[in-house]
């Protein structure tokens, strides 16, 4: 799982696998939709509805 997000950039500081989501993002209703394996970052955060 992504442990934290960098607030301004809306990126996760760490990710484990491509199918795991960010537990903490810029806002409580957001999660990371994709992880970049080489950089170990989530590429995007999306809003939960």
NORBEL-V519662 format. One line per field, one symbol per residue. phi: phi as a letter, one per 20 degrees, with the letter a starting at -180 (. if undefined). A space follows every 50 residues. Layout:
phi: ???
This chain:
phi: .febcegfeldefbcdcfeedefccgcfedbeebdeffelceebdceed
